[in-house]
Amino acid sequence: MQVEEAGSDRAFEPGRGTRPPVALIVALGLTIAIVATVAALTPRPHGNPFAGRVLYVDPDSSAARAATTGRTEAERHAGAVIAEQPTATWLTPEAHPTASVTAAVERIVADAASADTLPVFVVYGITDRDCGGQSAGGLPASAYLDWLTALADGLGDGTSVVVLEPDSLALAPDCGDPEARVRLIAAAISRLEGTRAAVYLDGGHSAWRPVEEMAELLADAGVDRVRGFATNVANTQHTADELDYARRLSAALGGANAIIDTSRNGAGPADAGAWCNPPDRALGEPPRDADDPAVDALLWVKPPGESDGACNGGPPAGRWWAGQAIELVENAGR
């Protein structure tokens, strides 16, 4: 992964998509009614953390900046459309090192609290991140846990949501030491347990690991100690398929709850399971809480318009890519 220089004040999203290793992608679709959330209420301690909450919108996101500084009218329009929706804030040690991550997170938590909104963070700094793929990087285990401790200090006692290490578990069997990866996720959970964050582990997606295998990975990592798992992060599987997958995975785990990334799945998956900047995709359903026993919310976890990596003509991972942003918006309007 290519990342912003250390000390940058932007939370940097590493735009890799999850990679299905086998099987053709199932092409089923579903249109789900969009339900607007209204009053901002504090969630019950053990209930859906998204219920009745308004999600935080970053006024300085890549899309928001493109809406005012884009080089063309089409780019500014695409930026404005994307910037209207809440997207997750990605935290990496490259963009926010240990010395500065506490203050960076505190600023976002305070900004969200002042507007009575719920911030969503993605923590992405694990050792051997992406196993050397487009989003390679991360910290050695000890330094990683120190970084997480500093990050957790920034979360404080404010309500928040944390998606912990996308791809880390679903990719683990294909990496060098899957058992060490699972143990490190378990240790990472411990660093977040003193916060009020609702934590979701990596749950892969419907065209990747079989439910039984993914459930074992999640159980070994300690999913019973957190709210649940996240599916389809940075991928484009149909919402219908992800709902079915999340329900089956939840049942296999005894009731863990899920969130589903719908940021770029409006046109479904690309041919042959392509994941890195697949062309001809579209924005998916806007973020909302879900009226589903197993699924807490549909979210834009991957910020639309940010590259998956230097593939298919894209810039380095996480960088704003005007061409992709324009395509996502135009295709969503068809």
Residue frames relative to the residue before (quaternion, step in Angstrom):
aa qw qx qy qz dx dy dz
M 1.0000 0.0000 0.0000 0.0000 0.00 0.00 0.00
Q 0.2942 -0.7017 0.6172 0.2004 3.51 -1.11 0.73
V 0.0517 -0.8203 0.5696 0.0087 3.56 -0.81 0.90
E 0.6148 -0.5222 0.4289 0.4067 3.51 -1.31 0.28
E 0.6263 -0.5545 0.3881 0.3868 3.54 -1.17 0.56
A 0.6109 -0.5630 0.4079 0.3787 3.54 -1.15 0.69
G 0.7570 0.3613 -0.2863 0.4632 3.51 -1.07 0.83
S 0.4596 0.6603 -0.4699 0.3631 3.60 1.23 -0.12
D 0.4171 -0.7274 0.4897 0.2392 3.56 -1.04 0.71
R 0.5604 0.5815 -0.4095 0.4244 3.58 1.25 0.22
A 0.3829 -0.6626 0.5836 0.2716 3.56 -1.05 0.75
F 0.2235 -0.8503 0.4708 0.0733 3.57 -0.35 1.25
E 0.2327 -0.7854 0.5639 0.1046 3.54 -0.66 1.12
P 0.2819 -0.7803 0.5330 0.1661 3.60 -0.64 1.06
G 0.2750 -0.8655 0.3885 0.1560 3.55 0.11 1.23
R 0.2924 0.7344 -0.5687 0.2276 3.59 0.79 0.80
G 0.3212 -0.7039 0.5913 0.2273 3.54 -1.13 0.60
T 0.5447 -0.5749 0.4686 0.3913 3.56 -1.17 0.41
R 0.3178 -0.7956 0.4992 0.1296 3.53 -1.00 0.82
P 0.2747 -0.7586 0.5598 0.1888 3.64 -0.50 1.04
P 0.3198 -0.7904 0.4870 0.1892 3.61 -0.62 1.02
V 0.7995 0.1214 -0.0504 0.5861 3.57 1.15 -0.54
A 0.7849 0.4080 -0.2559 0.3899 3.51 -1.44 0.06
L 0.4491 -0.6424 0.5471 0.2940 3.49 -1.15 0.63
I 0.5213 -0.6496 0.4606 0.3067 3.54 -1.11 0.69
V 0.4166 -0.7012 0.5217 0.2501 3.59 -0.89 0.94
A 0.2043 -0.8188 0.5286 0.0911 3.58 -0.72 1.04
L 0.2416 0.7433 -0.5789 0.2324 3.55 0.25 1.26
G 0.1781 -0.8065 0.5547 0.1004 3.57 -1.01 0.65
L 0.0261 -0.7826 0.6216 0.0235 3.53 -1.26 0.35
T 0.2025 -0.7509 0.6138 0.1355 3.52 -0.95 0.86
I 0.1189 -0.8009 0.5861 0.0321 3.54 -0.63 1.13
A 0.5122 -0.6572 0.4518 0.3188 3.54 -0.85 0.92
I 0.3665 -0.7238 0.5473 0.2056 3.54 -0.96 0.94
V 0.1136 -0.8031 0.5847 0.0184 3.49 -0.67 1.16
A 0.3206 -0.7628 0.5294 0.1873 3.59 -0.62 1.08
T 0.3519 -0.7061 0.5686 0.2331 3.54 -0.99 0.82
V 0.2508 -0.7861 0.5503 0.1278 3.52 -1.05 0.70
A 0.8590 0.1146 -0.0956 0.4897 3.57 -0.63 -1.05
A 0.3818 -0.7100 0.5488 0.2211 3.54 -1.05 0.84
L 0.0453 0.8190 -0.5635 0.0980 3.55 -0.28 1.31
T 0.5101 -0.6171 0.4927 0.3409 3.56 -1.13 0.55
P 0.4107 -0.7348 0.4745 0.2575 3.62 -0.69 1.03
R 0.5717 -0.5477 0.4674 0.3934 3.54 -1.23 0.41
P 0.6387 -0.5695 0.3406 0.3896 3.62 -0.98 0.71
H 0.8025 0.2388 -0.1198 0.5335 3.58 0.95 -0.81
G 0.5482 0.6131 -0.4010 0.4034 3.59 1.23 0.29
N 0.7397 -0.3663 0.3072 0.4736 3.53 -1.34 -0.12
P 0.3598 -0.7682 0.4790 0.2256 3.64 -0.48 1.09
F 0.6605 0.5099 -0.3064 0.4581 3.59 1.24 -0.32
A 0.4937 0.6982 -0.4212 0.3022 3.58 1.22 -0.42
G 0.8534 0.0809 -0.0918 0.5067 3.55 -0.72 1.09
R 0.5881 0.5941 -0.3659 0.4090 3.60 1.24 0.08
V 0.3164 -0.6858 0.6187 0.2163 3.53 -1.26 0.57
L 0.3775 -0.7540 0.4951 0.2097 3.58 -0.81 0.99
Y 0.5566 -0.6259 0.4535 0.3046 3.53 -1.17 0.75
V 0.1623 -0.7581 0.6267 0.0787 3.55 -1.03 0.90
D 0.3542 -0.7555 0.5176 0.1893 3.57 -0.62 1.14
P 0.3260 -0.7759 0.5021 0.1990 3.62 -0.52 1.09
D 0.7368 0.3637 -0.2146 0.5280 3.59 1.28 -0.23
S 0.2563 0.7750 -0.5331 0.2224 3.58 1.05 0.72
S 0.6807 -0.4587 0.3671 0.4375 3.56 -1.29 0.21
A 0.6661 0.5037 -0.2995 0.4614 3.54 0.96 -0.88
A 0.6441 0.5250 -0.3266 0.4504 3.58 0.97 -0.83
R 0.6542 0.4971 -0.3154 0.4748 3.57 1.00 -0.78
A 0.6508 0.5151 -0.3168 0.4591 3.57 1.01 -0.81
A 0.5974 0.5888 -0.3576 0.4104 3.59 1.11 -0.65
T 0.7645 0.3304 -0.1893 0.5202 3.59 1.13 -0.56
T 0.7894 0.3098 -0.1589 0.5056 3.60 1.08 -0.60
G 0.3610 0.7544 -0.4824 0.2606 3.60 1.24 0.10
R 0.5380 -0.6735 0.4161 0.2897 3.55 -1.05 0.78
T 0.7831 0.2233 -0.1224 0.5674 3.58 1.14 -0.54
E 0.6368 -0.5186 0.3960 0.4107 3.54 -1.24 0.34
A 0.6316 0.5397 -0.3344 0.4449 3.59 1.03 -0.78
E 0.6607 0.4919 -0.3153 0.4713 3.60 0.97 -0.78
R 0.6554 0.5048 -0.3245 0.4585 3.58 0.91 -0.83
H 0.6401 0.5148 -0.3267 0.4674 3.59 1.02 -0.77
A 0.6617 0.4982 -0.3141 0.4639 3.59 0.88 -0.91
G 0.6412 0.5266 -0.3244 0.4542 3.57 0.95 -0.84
A 0.6637 0.5109 -0.3058 0.4527 3.57 0.95 -0.89
V 0.6436 0.5208 -0.3241 0.4577 3.60 0.96 -0.84
I 0.6935 0.4683 -0.2778 0.4718 3.58 0.86 -0.96
A 0.6731 0.5310 -0.3001 0.4182 3.58 0.94 -0.91
E 0.5623 0.6059 -0.3922 0.4036 3.60 1.17 -0.35
Q 0.7183 0.4387 -0.2412 0.4831 3.58 1.12 -0.63
P 0.4917 -0.6445 0.4880 0.3236 3.61 -1.06 0.63
T 0.0270 -0.7736 0.6330 0.0095 3.55 -0.98 0.90
A 0.6005 -0.5800 0.4108 0.3663 3.54 -1.19 0.50
T 0.3588 -0.6888 0.5880 0.2261 3.54 -1.26 0.56
W 0.2409 -0.7903 0.5508 0.1185 3.57 -0.62 1.16
L 0.1502 -0.7822 0.6029 0.0462 3.54 -0.96 0.98
T 0.0395 0.7777 -0.6255 0.0481 3.55 -0.79 1.07
P 0.5598 -0.6114 0.4252 0.3633 3.61 -1.10 0.52
E 0.5842 0.5709 -0.3787 0.4352 3.58 1.18 -0.39
A 0.7314 0.3986 -0.2318 0.5025 3.58 0.95 -0.84
H 0.7868 0.1189 -0.0417 0.6043 3.57 1.09 -0.76
P 0.1509 -0.8242 0.5410 0.0717 3.61 0.12 1.23
T 0.7574 -0.4239 0.2559 0.4257 3.53 -1.30 0.32
A 0.6751 0.5265 -0.3025 0.4190 3.58 0.93 -0.84
S 0.7966 0.3062 -0.1504 0.4991 3.60 1.11 -0.54
V 0.5137 0.6841 -0.4237 0.2977 3.61 1.17 -0.32
T 0.5946 0.5733 -0.3808 0.4156 3.63 0.99 -0.68
A 0.7011 0.4646 -0.2743 0.4663 3.57 0.79 -1.02
A 0.6353 0.5387 -0.3371 0.4388 3.60 0.98 -0.78
V 0.6816 0.4686 -0.2834 0.4853 3.57 0.93 -0.90
E 0.6152 0.5528 -0.3462 0.4428 3.58 0.99 -0.79
R 0.6405 0.5354 -0.3318 0.4393 3.60 0.95 -0.81
I 0.6847 0.4738 -0.2925 0.4703 3.56 0.91 -0.89
V 0.6362 0.5249 -0.3263 0.4617 3.59 0.96 -0.85
A 0.6734 0.4868 -0.2984 0.4697 3.59 0.93 -0.86
D 0.6379 0.5235 -0.3244 0.4623 3.58 1.00 -0.83
A 0.6595 0.4975 -0.3032 0.4750 3.57 0.97 -0.86
A 0.6597 0.5156 -0.3139 0.4475 3.58 0.92 -0.87
S 0.6400 0.5387 -0.3350 0.4335 3.58 1.00 -0.76
A 0.7261 0.3709 -0.2242 0.5338 3.57 1.20 -0.53
D 0.4081 -0.7262 0.4491 0.3231 3.58 1.34 0.10
T 0.4704 0.6517 -0.4535 0.3851 3.56 0.92 0.96
L 0.4581 -0.6916 0.5055 0.2373 3.54 -1.30 0.41
P 0.2363 -0.7886 0.5482 0.1474 3.64 -0.55 1.08
V 0.1912 -0.7533 0.6202 0.1068 3.54 -1.17 0.71
F 0.1001 -0.7992 0.5924 0.0150 3.57 -0.76 1.11
V 0.1809 -0.7231 0.6491 0.1520 3.53 -1.28 0.51
V 0.2096 -0.7712 0.5934 0.0957 3.56 -0.73 1.11
Y 0.0824 0.8240 -0.5411 0.1467 3.57 -0.53 1.23
G 0.4564 0.6919 -0.4480 0.3351 3.56 0.29 1.24
I 0.3194 0.7996 -0.4706 0.1929 3.57 1.26 0.22
T 0.6502 -0.5133 0.4016 0.3905 3.56 -1.25 0.49
D 0.8360 0.0508 -0.0850 0.5397 3.59 -0.93 0.95
R 0.0409 0.8449 -0.5284 0.0717 3.53 0.96 0.96
D 0.8462 0.0799 -0.1201 0.5129 3.56 -1.00 0.96
C 0.4247 -0.7405 0.4388 0.2807 3.59 1.27 0.35
G 0.7490 -0.4249 0.2013 0.4669 3.55 0.94 0.97
G 0.4712 0.6926 -0.4342 0.3313 3.60 1.25 0.20
Q 0.8296 -0.2173 0.1600 0.4889 3.55 -1.23 -0.50
S 0.7613 0.3349 -0.1788 0.5256 3.59 1.11 -0.64
A 0.1679 0.8272 -0.5190 0.1352 3.57 1.12 0.65
G 0.4343 0.6713 -0.5197 0.3011 3.54 -1.13 0.69
G 0.3658 0.7327 -0.5327 0.2137 3.54 -1.11 -0.68
L 0.4829 -0.6680 0.5042 0.2577 3.54 -1.37 -0.02
P 0.5857 -0.5173 0.4634 0.4179 3.59 -1.22 0.32
A 0.7021 -0.5302 0.2699 0.3913 3.55 -1.09 0.74
S 0.6933 0.4752 -0.2969 0.4532 3.61 0.74 -0.96
A 0.6720 0.4835 -0.2905 0.4798 3.58 0.93 -0.91
Y 0.6087 0.5609 -0.3436 0.4436 3.57 1.10 -0.72
L 0.6862 0.4710 -0.2884 0.4735 3.57 0.89 -0.89
D 0.6051 0.5278 -0.3567 0.4776 3.60 1.10 -0.58
W 0.6371 0.5241 -0.3163 0.4683 3.57 1.01 -0.84
L 0.6561 0.5104 -0.3081 0.4627 3.58 0.97 -0.85
T 0.6143 0.5411 -0.3460 0.4583 3.58 1.03 -0.72
A 0.6662 0.4863 -0.2941 0.4829 3.58 0.97 -0.87
L 0.6254 0.5277 -0.3304 0.4704 3.58 1.05 -0.76
A 0.6600 0.5111 -0.3048 0.4586 3.57 0.91 -0.92
D 0.5958 0.5577 -0.3642 0.4487 3.59 1.07 -0.65
G 0.6517 0.5195 -0.3096 0.4577 3.57 1.07 -0.72
L 0.6185 0.5399 -0.3453 0.4546 3.58 1.09 -0.63
G 0.1308 -0.8398 0.5165 0.1045 3.58 1.11 -0.70
D 0.7161 -0.4157 0.3225 0.4587 3.54 -1.02 -0.82
G 0.4188 0.6899 -0.4814 0.3419 3.59 1.22 0.42
T 0.5055 -0.6283 0.4863 0.3365 3.58 -1.14 0.54
S 0.1316 0.7781 -0.6004 0.1291 3.55 -0.97 0.88
V 0.3094 -0.6985 0.6050 0.2244 3.52 -1.40 0.09
V 0.0879 -0.7904 0.6056 0.0279 3.57 -0.99 0.87
V 0.1709 -0.7218 0.6633 0.0992 3.54 -0.91 1.01
L 0.1988 -0.8402 0.5010 0.0601 3.56 -0.36 1.28
E 0.8796 -0.1654 0.0626 0.4417 3.52 -0.67 1.28
P 0.1404 -0.7977 0.5851 0.0412 3.59 0.25 1.25
D 0.8226 0.2256 -0.2214 0.4727 3.57 -1.13 0.84
S 0.5084 0.6998 -0.4221 0.2714 3.60 1.13 -0.43
L 0.7486 0.3760 -0.2180 0.5006 3.60 0.93 -0.83
A 0.6714 0.4942 -0.3155 0.4533 3.60 0.85 -0.87
L 0.7011 0.4479 -0.2607 0.4898 3.58 1.11 -0.64
A 0.4729 0.7348 -0.4134 0.2561 3.58 1.20 -0.51
P 0.6752 0.5014 -0.3398 0.4209 3.67 0.78 -0.80
D 0.6866 0.4672 -0.2782 0.4825 3.59 1.21 -0.44
C 0.6223 0.5358 -0.3339 0.4628 3.58 1.30 -0.04
G 0.7596 -0.4538 0.2459 0.3957 3.55 -1.30 0.14
D 0.8197 0.0430 0.0325 0.5703 3.60 0.85 -0.92
P 0.1691 -0.8386 0.5080 0.1007 3.61 0.26 1.22
E 0.6298 0.5408 -0.3528 0.4317 3.60 1.01 -0.70
A 0.6460 0.5031 -0.3213 0.4758 3.59 1.00 -0.77
R 0.6191 0.5412 -0.3420 0.4548 3.59 1.03 -0.75
V 0.6662 0.4957 -0.3006 0.4692 3.58 0.90 -0.92
R 0.6511 0.5080 -0.3228 0.4625 3.61 0.94 -0.81
L 0.6555 0.5135 -0.3206 0.4516 3.58 1.00 -0.76
I 0.6111 0.5184 -0.3489 0.4859 3.60 1.06 -0.64
A 0.6364 0.5222 -0.3309 0.4614 3.59 0.96 -0.80
A 0.6580 0.4865 -0.3091 0.4846 3.58 1.00 -0.78
A 0.6169 0.5463 -0.3429 0.4511 3.58 1.06 -0.70
I 0.6020 0.5510 -0.3555 0.4556 3.58 1.03 -0.74
S 0.6383 0.5451 -0.3297 0.4321 3.57 0.94 -0.87
R 0.6520 0.5264 -0.3189 0.4428 3.59 1.02 -0.75
L 0.7233 0.4316 -0.2372 0.4840 3.59 1.16 -0.54
E 0.4987 0.7095 -0.4049 0.2897 3.58 1.24 -0.29
G 0.6722 0.4989 -0.3184 0.4449 3.60 1.09 -0.43
T 0.6057 0.5428 -0.3545 0.4612 3.58 1.28 0.08
R 0.5049 -0.6261 0.4894 0.3370 3.55 -1.32 0.01
A 0.3681 0.7490 -0.4777 0.2745 3.56 1.22 0.38
A 0.3226 -0.6716 0.6284 0.2236 3.53 -1.18 0.70
V 0.1547 -0.8379 0.5227 0.0267 3.56 -0.41 1.27
Y 0.0923 -0.7755 0.6243 0.0199 3.55 -1.05 0.93
L 0.3090 -0.7595 0.5490 0.1619 3.58 -0.80 1.06
D 0.6481 -0.5150 0.3942 0.3991 3.55 -1.32 0.17
G 0.0830 -0.8226 0.5625 0.0101 3.56 -0.70 1.12
G 0.5200 -0.6546 0.4198 0.3534 3.61 1.20 0.30
H 0.3753 -0.6975 0.5215 0.3173 3.58 -0.91 -0.88
S 0.7494 -0.4775 0.2542 0.3818 3.55 -1.30 0.31
A 0.7355 0.3829 -0.2335 0.5079 3.62 1.16 -0.42
W 0.5761 0.5868 -0.3757 0.4274 3.59 1.21 0.39
R 0.8401 -0.0060 0.0306 0.5415 3.62 -0.40 -1.16
P 0.5299 -0.5789 0.4962 0.3715 3.60 -1.14 0.53
V 0.6491 -0.5447 0.3603 0.3901 3.56 -1.11 0.67
E 0.6643 0.5204 -0.3213 0.4297 3.59 0.84 -0.92
E 0.6765 0.4833 -0.2976 0.4693 3.60 0.93 -0.83
M 0.6640 0.4943 -0.3089 0.4684 3.58 0.95 -0.85
A 0.6271 0.5398 -0.3342 0.4513 3.58 1.02 -0.75
E 0.6458 0.5170 -0.3248 0.4584 3.59 0.97 -0.79
L 0.6415 0.5177 -0.3203 0.4668 3.59 0.96 -0.84
L 0.6784 0.4915 -0.2882 0.4639 3.57 0.90 -0.93
A 0.6522 0.5120 -0.3178 0.4598 3.57 0.95 -0.84
D 0.6589 0.5098 -0.3094 0.4586 3.57 0.94 -0.87
A 0.6796 0.4906 -0.2901 0.4618 3.60 1.07 -0.70
G 0.5595 -0.6344 0.3795 0.3748 3.60 1.21 -0.32
V 0.1655 0.8196 -0.5340 0.1249 3.58 1.00 0.74
D 0.5827 0.5902 -0.3723 0.4165 3.58 1.18 -0.46
R 0.6516 0.5109 -0.3116 0.4661 3.62 1.26 -0.28
V 0.7290 0.3634 -0.2190 0.5371 3.60 1.27 -0.14
R 0.7150 -0.4429 0.3166 0.4386 3.56 -1.31 -0.03
G 0.7525 -0.3488 0.2481 0.5005 3.59 0.92 -0.81
F 0.5865 -0.5719 0.4590 0.3439 3.55 -1.07 -0.82
A 0.3290 -0.7273 0.5725 0.1870 3.55 -1.31 0.45
T 0.1251 -0.8002 0.5828 0.0656 3.58 -0.97 0.82
N 0.8283 0.2851 -0.2101 0.4342 3.51 -1.40 0.43
V 0.3017 0.7768 -0.5152 0.2002 3.62 1.17 0.32
A 0.8463 0.0176 -0.0877 0.5252 3.57 -0.75 1.17
N 0.6160 0.5145 -0.3685 0.4691 3.59 1.17 0.38
T 0.4335 -0.7383 0.4824 0.1852 3.57 -1.29 0.18
Q 0.2725 0.7745 -0.5272 0.2190 3.58 1.10 0.57
H 0.6049 -0.5748 0.4140 0.3638 3.56 -1.13 0.69
T 0.5723 -0.6010 0.4405 0.3424 3.56 -1.06 0.75
A 0.6174 0.5572 -0.3501 0.4310 3.60 1.00 -0.78
D 0.6761 0.4883 -0.2915 0.4686 3.56 0.94 -0.90
E 0.6621 0.5074 -0.3041 0.4601 3.56 1.02 -0.80
L 0.6130 0.5349 -0.3500 0.4644 3.58 1.03 -0.68
D 0.6643 0.4915 -0.3051 0.4733 3.58 0.90 -0.90
Y 0.6583 0.5109 -0.3007 0.4639 3.56 0.94 -0.91
A 0.6714 0.5014 -0.3049 0.4526 3.59 0.86 -0.93
R 0.6480 0.5146 -0.3257 0.4574 3.59 0.97 -0.77
R 0.6753 0.4801 -0.2996 0.4729 3.59 0.93 -0.84
L 0.6547 0.4985 -0.3152 0.4728 3.58 1.00 -0.79
S 0.6218 0.5371 -0.3330 0.4625 3.57 1.03 -0.76
A 0.6587 0.5075 -0.3092 0.4615 3.58 0.93 -0.88
A 0.6541 0.5154 -0.3096 0.4590 3.58 1.02 -0.81
L 0.7203 0.4193 -0.2271 0.5038 3.58 1.21 -0.56
G 0.5629 -0.6423 0.3762 0.3592 3.57 1.23 0.22
G 0.7844 -0.3799 0.1726 0.4589 3.59 1.11 0.63
A 0.3261 0.7318 -0.5347 0.2687 3.64 1.13 0.37
N 0.3788 -0.7455 0.5098 0.2021 3.56 -1.04 0.80
A 0.2835 -0.7838 0.5404 0.1149 3.55 -1.20 0.60
I 0.1425 -0.6958 0.6821 0.1741 3.47 -1.46 0.23
I 0.2306 -0.7781 0.5754 0.1011 3.58 -1.12 0.71
D 0.3381 -0.7288 0.5620 0.1967 3.57 -0.92 0.95
T 0.0505 -0.8125 0.5806 -0.0135 3.58 -0.64 1.16
S 0.3086 0.8213 -0.4558 0.1496 3.58 1.26 0.16
R 0.8315 0.1273 -0.0412 0.5392 3.60 0.95 -0.78
N 0.5218 0.6867 -0.3868 0.3265 3.60 1.17 0.33
G 0.3172 0.7951 -0.4756 0.2025 3.59 1.22 0.33
A 0.7411 0.3300 -0.2070 0.5469 3.60 1.17 -0.50
G 0.5465 -0.6272 0.3933 0.3915 3.57 1.27 0.16
P 0.7288 -0.4443 0.2991 0.4266 3.57 -1.31 -0.10
A 0.5210 -0.6213 0.4883 0.3226 3.52 -1.26 0.49
D 0.6729 -0.4932 0.3601 0.4175 3.56 -1.27 0.30
A 0.8606 0.1207 -0.1113 0.4820 3.54 -1.17 0.73
G 0.6296 -0.5972 0.3310 0.3707 3.56 1.09 0.63
A 0.2474 0.7788 -0.5407 0.1998 3.61 1.12 0.48
W 0.1353 -0.8303 0.5394 0.0377 3.59 -0.86 0.97
C 0.7055 0.4736 -0.2726 0.4512 3.61 1.07 -0.61
N 0.8129 -0.2147 0.0668 0.5373 3.55 -0.24 1.35
P 0.0820 0.8126 -0.5729 0.0696 3.61 0.72 0.94
P 0.4287 -0.7212 0.4781 0.2596 3.62 -0.85 0.89
D 0.8179 0.3141 -0.2087 0.4345 3.53 -1.39 0.21
R 0.3984 0.6809 -0.5151 0.3352 3.59 0.99 0.80
A 0.2472 -0.7667 0.5782 0.1293 3.57 -1.31 0.17
L 0.6089 -0.5219 0.4411 0.4029 3.56 -1.23 0.43
G 0.3316 -0.7375 0.5537 0.1988 3.54 -1.10 0.71
E 0.7861 -0.3056 0.2310 0.4850 3.53 -1.29 -0.29
P 0.5275 -0.6249 0.4612 0.3443 3.60 -1.00 0.72
P 0.6250 -0.5584 0.3877 0.3837 3.58 -1.14 0.55
R 0.1724 0.7621 -0.6101 0.1314 3.55 -1.09 0.77
D 0.5186 -0.5738 0.5009 0.3884 3.54 -1.24 0.25
A 0.3442 -0.7602 0.5256 0.1654 3.56 -1.15 0.64
D 0.3259 -0.7229 0.5774 0.1941 3.53 -0.98 0.87
D 0.4341 0.6719 -0.4550 0.3912 3.54 0.52 1.26
P 0.5209 -0.6736 0.4145 0.3212 3.63 -0.80 0.90
A 0.7613 0.3731 -0.1997 0.4913 3.60 1.07 -0.68
V 0.7542 0.3598 -0.1817 0.5184 3.60 1.11 -0.61
D 0.3337 -0.7750 0.5109 0.1647 3.55 -0.66 1.15
A 0.8179 -0.1067 0.1406 0.5477 3.59 0.88 -0.90
L 0.3045 -0.6387 0.6587 0.2557 3.47 -1.45 0.26
L 0.0347 -0.8288 0.5568 -0.0432 3.58 -0.73 1.07
W 0.3519 -0.6390 0.6124 0.3045 3.52 -1.36 0.18
V 0.1007 -0.8201 0.5630 0.0145 3.55 0.03 1.34
K 0.7121 0.3382 -0.2087 0.5787 3.56 0.97 -0.87
P 0.3779 -0.7306 0.5105 0.2506 3.64 -0.61 1.03
P 0.3956 -0.7278 0.4987 0.2550 3.63 -0.51 1.08
G 0.7541 0.3588 -0.2843 0.4710 3.55 -1.02 0.84
E 0.6343 0.4689 -0.3464 0.5078 3.58 1.28 0.02
S 0.5273 -0.7059 0.3944 0.2610 3.54 -0.79 1.14
D 0.4577 -0.6509 0.5384 0.2772 3.53 -1.28 0.56
G 0.7401 -0.3151 0.2329 0.5466 3.57 1.18 -0.42
A 0.6680 -0.4944 0.3718 0.4136 3.55 -1.32 0.01
C 0.4532 0.6408 -0.4700 0.4038 3.53 0.51 1.28
N 0.8317 0.1427 -0.1328 0.5199 3.57 -1.14 0.64
G 0.7349 -0.4548 0.2283 0.4483 3.56 0.98 0.87
G 0.5267 0.6676 -0.3985 0.3436 3.60 1.24 0.04
P 0.5392 -0.5829 0.4882 0.3622 3.56 -1.30 0.28
P 0.7328 -0.3877 0.2819 0.4830 3.64 -1.20 -0.02
A 0.6951 -0.5168 0.3160 0.3872 3.54 -1.19 0.64
G 0.8169 0.2688 -0.2197 0.4606 3.53 -0.98 0.95
R 0.5768 0.5898 -0.3900 0.4091 3.58 1.20 -0.24
W 0.5528 -0.5913 0.4732 0.3477 3.56 -1.17 0.65
W 0.0656 -0.7845 0.6166 -0.0053 3.56 -0.93 0.98
A 0.3527 -0.7855 0.4713 0.1908 3.54 -0.17 1.33
G 0.6513 0.5395 -0.3326 0.4173 3.59 0.89 -0.89
Q 0.6735 0.4769 -0.3028 0.4767 3.57 0.93 -0.82
A 0.6361 0.5369 -0.3349 0.4416 3.58 0.94 -0.84
I 0.6514 0.5105 -0.3120 0.4666 3.59 0.94 -0.89
E 0.6603 0.5148 -0.3037 0.4548 3.57 0.93 -0.91
L 0.6468 0.5274 -0.3233 0.4460 3.60 0.91 -0.87
V 0.6910 0.4718 -0.2769 0.4725 3.56 0.93 -0.90
E 0.6705 0.4979 -0.3118 0.4531 3.58 0.86 -0.88
N 0.6791 0.4876 -0.3011 0.4586 3.59 0.92 -0.85
A 0.6201 0.5446 -0.3437 0.4481 3.59 1.10 -0.61
G 0.6869 0.4936 -0.2786 0.4549 3.56 1.16 -0.55
R 0.5623 0.6254 -0.3804 0.3847 3.58 1.23 -0.09
